[in-house]
Amino acid sequence: MSDAATGGGELAGRVAVVTGAARGLGLAIARGMAAAGASVAMGARSTAAGERAAAEVRALGVRTQWFECDVTSEASVEAFGDGVLAAFGRVDIVVANSGVIGPTEPLQAISLESWRACMSVNVDGVYLTFRRFIPGLLEQRSGALIAIGSVTGKRPLVNRSPYAASKMAVIGLVRALATELGPSGITVNAVCPGAVTGTRAEEVIAAQVASLGITADEARRGFVDGAALRRMVDPTEIAAACVFLASDRGAAITGEDLNVNAGLAMF
């Protein structure tokens, strides 16, 4: 039986919120929080996928519930927060993970609609998610806010300007918010993955192939050959970083954009 199932783990007694938790990196983060003992509130847009993901996390032995959440909608995020607090009573950890890859085209070819769609999820979604849960954290005078950034906000890819701009905006938001909330004992950080194995990375690789006229192997080597460790990142490694930042071990870390990208960027 896991530590989580027996009430142990370094996050035992805490409630973690994870958006975009139905699959991929969000699901891995939810699983990581559960394995560390936290109860988990999972936000997702798809009912079927959300229920399947919640069942998977619940099998780790912690209280888990799925809630519908579209991070581009203020009303949806507010209702999500209401549901989470009604079900769990409190929140201690918020991971704003929802994101989209955005268009892969030269800037002059990108429509305002496509630009705004990328910003709406990747920037507005973080703002709305954090804003909904900050009042409770202020009342508790404790908590951890974690945004999922990207190495592309530091080491931009060709034809990915909306995504790069959105992820750099997340870093600015994190630093400003860490300064605002620090006196109340709340930490605010970003985790900046490199290319994470899974469907999202394959979508980016396919888009690079179409945009740049290169092969999939060439696009993949751009992530791997440029990394000090010469590999991509596993979702569990991002989850582990989130657990660390949310735990007592990370209590003195705030305003940081933590690289977990196999050495693809070192700043």
Secondary structure, DSSP 4 states (H G I P E B T S, - for coil): --TTTTT-STTTT-EEEESSTTSHHHHHHHHHHHHTT-EEEEEES-HHHHHHHHHHHHTTTS-EEEEE--TT-HHHHHHHHHHHHHHHS---EEEE--------S-GGG--HHHHHHHHIIIIIHHHHHHHHHHHHHHHHT-EEEEEE--GGGTSPPTT-HHHHHHHHHHHHHHHHHHHHHGGGTEEEEEEEE-SBTTHHHHHHHHHHHHHH---HHHHHHHHHTTSTTSS-B-HHHHHHHHHHHHSGGGTT--S-EEEESTTS---
